[in-house]
Amino acid sequence: TAGIAAAAYAGIPATHRRVATTCSFITGHEDPDKVQSQVDFLALAQLAKNGGTLCFYMGMKRLPLIVEQLVRHGLPAKTPAAVIRWGTLPQQQSIAAPLDELHERATEAGLGAPAIIVVGQVSAVDREALNWFEQRPLFGKTIGITRTRKQASQLHAQLEQLGGQVIEAPTIETVEPDDWQPVIDTVADIARQEWLIITSTNGVIGLAGIMESLGMDARDLARVQVATVGPATAGMLREVLGIHADLIPEEHTGGALAQALADTTPLKGTRVLLLRADIAGIDLPDQLTTAGAQVTDLPIYKTRKPDGLPAEMVEHLQRGALDWLTFTSSSTVRNFMDLIGHSRSLLDGVKIASIGPITSATARELELDVTVEAEEHTIDGLVAAICAVSEG
């Protein structure tokens, strides 16, 4: 029940072996048509004086009356008390104060309904140590994610676990290529390739789907070495196809991958297959071709811009309620700025988090100030960068 859960999430136990042996739940807002109140404030004051915890529901409008009645019936005015608003939610707010100061402190903090009022010694039991929920590094921060819906889940979950309120605003949609046949024909004959390069998790998923439709499995890649642009793509490769990447560059960019491949093997005459997005950059295939590789560069999926930003994102921007906006690729930056159009002033005061140098360069090209760039160009690195700034 909220009386226990909201208190616990604010670092207040309903009972405590040293100071509280009972817990009572009381309505703070009785039916106005009642002839007289059924709340026995004398009994409640005695309970609280003798090791009891009082949890009032729906009592914010009547908080001064509740305080006055408890004190009138014998509860010391300095009894510890607390108010918790939006308990267990990312917007949770809480204050603790002596009973006779509770209404003033709650008003100063702007706390209104819905809220739980807790009265009793438990409100003063080592609350700072127990208040784990509000002490998470991203608590109280609202963070926008611009990845595709399919890709947003990992980032969403990590930010939420660290206390952030997450607003999803996909700026990319992935769709099938206009013509699958070139990809199907190439994958069917994939054994003739010497290296396969996949630059995104979407590329892995697309490859797995084609292989499944052709009756192929990991054994068909036995003679092909596989490189991925980063650990997230490599992880998806292991998860979906059971294949460990042979090469992952230390810096997770196309240019770094091309250089790492050139350092690993003589590229002259080497057959290299790239499976990636239709809008992928030209640096990777150009560097490989310049080094002498025979490159086949095929789009295994297309990306397109959605029709608009979700209403929730627009509403948060208009209220100035967005703290962070995350970008995980150059296309997410470009699409977001296209979608926001002439309303870019809505981003004033919003911190920008970029997953890596290419994404950051695109953001700056579009006159965005990048607050932080992930040192490790992964989702984990992006989250760590946001936490470092938020905690600092």
Residue pairs with C-beta under 8 A, 6 or more apart in sequence:
1 25
2 57
2 87
2 116
3 14
3 23
3 25
3 55
3 57
3 116
3 118
4 14
4 23
4 55
5 87
5 88
6 84
6 87
6 88
6 92
6 116
7 13
7 14
7 55
7 82
7 84
7 87
7 116
7 118
7 122
8 14
9 84
9 87
9 88
9 92
9 133
9 134
10 82
10 84
10 87
10 92
10 94
10 127
10 131
10 133
10 134
11 94
11 126
11 127
11 128
11 129
11 130
11 131
11 132
11 133
11 134
12 82
12 84
12 96
12 118
12 122
12 123
12 125
12 127
12 130
13 20
13 122
13 125
13 130
14 20
14 23
14 53
14 55
14 122
15 21
15 22
15 23
15 53
15 122
16 121
16 122
16 125
18 125
19 51
19 120
19 121
19 122
19 125
20 51
20 52
20 53
20 120
20 121
20 122
21 51
21 52
22 47
22 51
22 52
22 53
23 52
23 53
23 55
24 44
24 47
24 52
24 53
24 54
24 55
25 55
25 57
26 39
26 44
26 54
26 55
26 56
26 57
26 59
27 39
27 56
27 57
27 58
27 59
28 56
28 57
28 58
28 59
28 60
28 62
28 63
28 66
28 117
29 57
29 58
29 59
29 61
29 62
30 37
30 38
30 39
39 69
41 69
41 70
41 72
41 73
42 73
42 74
44 52
44 54
44 70
44 73
44 75
45 70
45 73
45 74
45 75
46 73
46 74
47 54
48 54
48 70
48 75
48 79
48 119
48 120
49 74
49 75
49 76
51 121
52 120
53 118
53 119
53 120
53 121
53 122
54 70
54 117
54 118
54 119
54 120
55 116
55 117
55 118
56 66
56 116
56 117
56 118
56 119
57 116
58 113
58 114
59 66
59 115
59 117
60 83
60 106
60 111
60 112
60 113
60 115
60 117
61 113
63 83
63 102
63 103
63 106
63 117
64 103
66 117
67 99
67 100
67 102
67 103
70 79
70 99
70 119
71 77
71 99
71 100
75 99
75 119
76 99
77 98
77 99
77 100
78 98
78 99
78 100
79 98
79 99
79 119
79 120
79 121
80 96
80 98
80 99
80 119
80 120
80 121
80 122
80 123
80 124
81 96
81 97
81 98
81 99
81 102
81 117
81 118
81 119
81 120
81 123
82 94
82 95
82 96
82 97
82 102
82 117
82 118
82 123
82 127
83 94
83 95
83 102
83 105
83 106
83 111
83 115
83 116
83 117
83 118
84 92
84 93
84 94
84 115
84 116
84 118
85 91
85 92
85 93
85 94
85 111
85 112
85 113
85 114
85 115
86 92
86 93
86 114
86 115
87 115
87 116
88 133
90 139
90 140
90 142
90 160
90 163
90 164
90 165
91 140
91 165
92 133
92 134
93 109
93 110
93 111
94 131
94 134
95 102
95 105
95 106
95 109
95 111
96 123
96 124
96 127
97 104
97 105
97 106
99 119
102 117
106 115
133 139
133 163
134 140
134 163
136 161
136 162
136 163
137 162
137 163
137 387
137 390
137 391
138 159
138 162
138 163
138 164
138 386
138 387
138 390
139 162
139 163
139 164
140 163
141 163
141 164
141 165
141 323
141 324
141 390
142 164
142 165
142 166
142 167
142 316
142 321
142 322
142 323
142 324
143 159
143 164
143 165
143 166
143 167
143 322
143 323
143 324
143 325
143 326
143 386
144 166
144 167
144 168
144 169
144 313
144 316
144 322
144 324
144 325
144 326
144 350
145 152
145 155
145 156
145 159
145 166
145 167
145 168
145 169
145 326
146 169
146 170
146 171
146 172
146 325
146 326
146 327
146 328
146 332
146 333
146 335
146 336
147 155
147 170
147 172
147 326
147 328
147 332
148 170
148 172
148 173
148 174
148 202
149 168
149 170
150 174
150 202
151 201
151 202
151 328
152 168
152 170
154 379
155 326
155 328
155 379
155 382
155 383
156 166
156 168
158 379
158 380
158 383
159 166
159 383
159 386
160 166
162 383
162 387
164 324
167 310
167 312
167 313
167 316
167 322
168 310
168 313
169 309
169 310
169 312
169 313
169 336
170 306
170 310
171 305
171 306
171 309
171 331
171 332
171 335
171 336
171 339
172 303
172 304
172 305
172 306
172 329
172 331
172 332
172 335
173 303
173 304
173 305
173 306
174 202
174 277
174 301
174 302
174 303
175 301
175 302
175 303
175 304
176 301
176 302
177 183
177 278
177 299
177 300
177 301
177 302
178 302
180 210
182 298
183 206
183 210
183 275
183 298
183 299
183 300
184 210
184 213
184 214
186 273
186 296
186 298
187 207
187 210
187 211
187 214
187 216
188 214
188 216
190 196
190 216
190 220
190 221
190 224
190 273
191 220
191 223
191 224
192 271
193 224
193 271
193 272
193 273
193 296
194 224
194 225
194 270
194 271
194 272
195 224
195 225
195 226
195 227
195 261
195 265
195 270
195 271
195 272
195 273
196 221
196 224
196 225
196 226
196 227
196 272
196 273
196 275
197 226
197 227
197 228
197 229
197 257
197 261
197 272
197 273
197 274
197 275
197 276
197 284
198 204
198 207
198 226
198 227
198 228
198 229
198 233
198 237
198 275
198 276
199 228
199 229
199 233
199 254
199 257
199 274
199 276
199 277
199 280
199 284
200 229
200 233
200 276
200 277
201 232
201 233
201 236
202 277
202 300
202 301
203 233
203 275
203 276
203 277
203 300
203 301
204 233
204 236
204 237
204 240
204 241
205 236
205 240
206 275
206 300
206 301
207 241
207 275
207 300
208 240
208 241
210 300
211 217
211 220
211 241
217 241
218 241
218 242
218 243
221 241
221 243
225 246
225 247
226 237
226 243
226 245
226 246
226 247
227 245
227 246
227 247
227 248
227 257
227 260
227 261
228 234
228 237
228 245
228 247
228 248
229 248
229 249
229 252
229 253
229 254
229 257
230 248
230 249
230 252
230 377
230 378
231 248
231 252
231 378
232 378
232 379
233 245
234 244
234 245
234 248
237 243
237 244
237 245
238 244
238 245
247 257
247 260
247 261
247 264
249 256
249 257
249 259
249 260
250 256
250 260
251 377
252 356
252 376
252 377
252 378
253 356
253 357
253 358
253 377
254 280
254 281
254 283
254 284
254 287
255 283
255 284
255 287
257 284
258 283
258 284
258 287
258 288
258 291
259 287
261 267
261 272
261 288
262 287
262 288
262 291
267 288
267 291
267 292
267 293
268 291
268 292
268 293
269 292
269 293
269 294
270 292
270 293
270 294
271 293
271 294
271 296
272 288
272 293
272 294
272 295
272 296
273 296
273 298
274 280
274 284
274 285
274 295
274 296
274 297
274 298
275 298
275 300
276 297
276 298
276 299
276 300
277 299
277 300
277 301
277 302
277 303
277 331
278 299
278 301
278 302
278 303
279 303
279 331
280 299
281 330
281 358
285 295
285 297
288 295
289 295
303 331
305 335
305 338
305 339
306 335
306 339
308 339
309 336
309 339
309 340
313 322
316 322
317 340
317 343
317 346
317 347
317 350
318 346
320 349
322 350
323 350
323 351
324 350
324 351
324 352
324 353
324 371
324 386
325 336
325 347
325 350
325 351
325 352
325 353
326 353
326 354
326 355
326 382
326 386
327 333
327 336
327 352
327 353
327 354
327 355
327 359
327 363
328 355
328 359
328 379
328 382
329 355
329 358
329 359
330 358
330 359
330 361
330 362
332 359
333 359
333 362
333 363
333 366
333 368
334 362
334 366
337 344
337 366
337 368
340 346
340 347
347 368
351 371
351 372
351 389
352 363
352 368
352 369
352 370
352 371
352 372
353 370
353 371
353 372
353 373
353 374
353 382
353 385
353 386
354 360
354 363
354 370
354 372
354 373
354 374
354 382
355 373
355 374
355 377
355 378
355 379
355 381
355 382
356 373
356 374
356 377
357 373
357 377
359 373
360 370
360 373
363 370
364 370
371 389
372 385
372 386
372 388
372 389
373 385
374 381
374 382
374 384
374 385
375 381
375 384
375 385
376 384
